[in-house]
Amino acid sequence: MAYSVAQLAQWSAAKLIGDAERTVEKIIFDSRKSFSSEETLFVAIKSTTNDGHSFIAELYDKGMRSFIVEADCAIDYKKYPEASFIECTNSIESLQSIAAQIRHSFSIPFIGITGSNGKTIIKEWLAHILEKTYKVGRSPRSFNSQIGVPLSIWFLAKDIDFALIEAGISMPGEMEKISTCIQPAYGLLTNIGQAHQENFESLEQKLDEKLKLFASAHTIFYNGDDAMINEALKQHFPDKALVSVGAEPGNNLQIVKTETTSGGTSLSLHWKEQAFTLQLPFQDAISIENSLLVALCALNLGVSIEILQTEMQQLFPIAMRLEQKEGINNCLLIDDGYNADITSLGLALDFLNQMGAKRGLSKTLILSDIQQSGVDATLLYQKVLRLAEEKGITKLIGIGENMFAAKEGLNAYQSTEEFLEKVDVNTFKDEAILLKGARHYTFERISALLEQRRHKTVLEINLNALAENVKYFRSKLGKETKLLAMVKAFSYGTGSFEIANLLAHQKVDYLGVAFADEGIELRKTGISLPIIVMNPELSSFPMMLEYELEPEIYSFEVLEAYLSAVQRQGLSRVPIHVKVDTGMNRLGFLPEETESLIERLHKNSSVFVSSVFSHLAGSDEAIHDGFTQQQINCFTSTCQQMEKGLGYGFTRHILNSAGIERFPEAQMDMVRLGIGMYGVSVVDNTNLQQVNTLKSYVSQFKTIKAGETVGYSRKGRSNNEMQIAVVPIGYADGYNRRLSNGVGHVIINGKKASVVGNICMDMCMIDVTDLNIKAGDEVEIFGTQLPIKAMAQQLETIPYEILTSISRRVKRIYIME
Ligand SMILES: *Cc1c(COP(=O)(O)O)cnc(C)c1O
């Protein structure tokens, strides 16, 4: 749908400046996303970390012409004579008002889904089942925020029978706003748990807030066995139809019996005087609970028991995230095999660009027919072609009837079978390939052929979580405080380009590396942020100057060597960073050397002091707080002395991650964030998101007799018959040998299991007696279920050592939710 800017201004009660005739079809609020300028509206949003208004000039230069801006940002409209501006007081609220108006143009029922967990999976499953009977629109991925909900409504097709919209909140006051956009006739409450609890006083308060979504609903679906939910709903909504599922009598959909079967679960249910069974392909309690809410809602909306039985049997785990995999012939593979719609295609192409850029691979898109009702097929394919071109795709392969019909400009095949038959996958070489297919095209068959399978132990790095953690630490800082992100030692074991690129997008001010080589590697992959080298070798100075890497200067010897390197290249006013040793007793000038240092630097035109910094020795432990304060005081007075002596100011910084959390008052001009953004906090890990998961697979499962031994030196002994799993991770991967013989444990299928015998170089054995394990099952070494901190404790070390010890042969896999 296209809307005129005049219409949008009117809907949001805002002022329009510039051409009123212009129409827009798409919305973006992230300036990094590419766009087709003519028909896109940029919404400038101010957040704690970023201000969209600061990108307007850049976007205008690129051809963008329609903007929503906030009045108090005082944009100088004269500078943008061809643009149309919708000027409002709050951009997000305007977006919400616009969505509320668009919502009014629909006369079909909306289903609003909220709750702590499971919103997206329930929405996706429900959509899948309802689609057998109805035309359904839904929020893309997990677009459920203050911005995500309005966008979801903007993107809805017109000719649908139901709209499924998720709504998530993180603080009081938010639900009322998005509920006005959704106005659901039906509400679905997934559950209430601890997620996003930090801004709420209690679970009850959060529940009350969530229930605001249902103000306009006539019917609410929920888990009737949850006493708190049951009571709250009855109290708030005595006049609405409350429809529940649960084992207790009185639930509308009653669970009579639950049985675990070989591949899943069999449920005996009772619905409106009818008894029937459902087979689910899962065994875990959460998936079962989610499926039952889906069944409840679908039955109520008129889906037949037969359809439900067929479809529920084949519910699939949903890949709600993008994952980068190693492909054959130096290809890189991104597998997005669930959805095919224009919005998520745009997101996936952005991820492809971000990941593929590193190795300079050419870009390929394998795309199935797009399922988007209400849009003319020819137009839709023109759009796809344009989008692919904008994002630099050089090879586009289409699969499906529509793709085949719209064949111009692409290689097309009528079906996945035809593709598999006719195409030799070995012709793919040095390409970054995005596989994007709607579920029933079963693109997993293509991905299985394109994926390189070797060593199956991987370190999975969640880039969204890393970005969220950066945001969390930013929230502790003043607006002016700069952020240096530490990416030394292969970004604490997590990667180089991938992490630096993400941090550049997060607009950090500096990167910190330990050695010049690390900085050079980043420059070669196109990272242009300022980089400080903490531990520069004297011999690397010429290269550092060439690559514009800035040195930490920690002694007179280093200073002299650097000055001569600078002079030899005829450079002047090159930045340096002076390290002061205030008590760590590692690198740095001693405070008493300050005067001589000033003397050497005063009026020196080769270099200038860009920053002065020091490092805290015990910022993470309360027993050292007195000492930390002393270090801070000593640093402050050294800086004063330097500033006076040099006659100019510089950036001052002393805090590391623990310092930011525990001594935010000492943030000065900049902080140096390290371990915290990788997901480890010394204060309270619940503030941070899990970034790293080390995982492997069961390569063999076997049963051994009582009295037999396991592994080298026959250290593992079985008193009774024992079942063991062989897992391909050993000390050469960084799985520390001191975790042998029951010291360490792992998680397999959600269950804890101990290491048996000695850990070998490339493998270890795990006692999985009675855990119902089979070859191929996933094994978590550390991650969400087994915190890295717990593993560090078992080893009497710190998480830093564990992360940086994971060997380079362990594949790093990046995911983006
Ligand atoms: C590694 C390092 C940091 C970051 O420390 P974290 O504890 O990981 O936050 C900060 N400053 C210097 C000088 C460092 O070497």
The ligand as an ORCA input file, in Angstrom:
! r2SCAN-3c Opt
* xyz 0 1
  C      41.291     -5.877     28.264
  C      41.306     -4.507     28.718
  C      40.115     -3.841     29.083
  C      38.770     -4.512     29.121
  O      38.648     -5.240     30.321
  P      37.319     -6.058     30.688
  O      37.545     -6.507     32.076
  O      37.256     -7.176     29.739
  O      36.209     -5.116     30.554
  C      40.197     -2.511     29.413
  N      41.388     -1.865     29.411
  C      42.547     -2.466     29.091
  C      43.807     -1.702     29.130
  C      42.540     -3.810     28.740
  O      43.688     -4.402     28.438
*
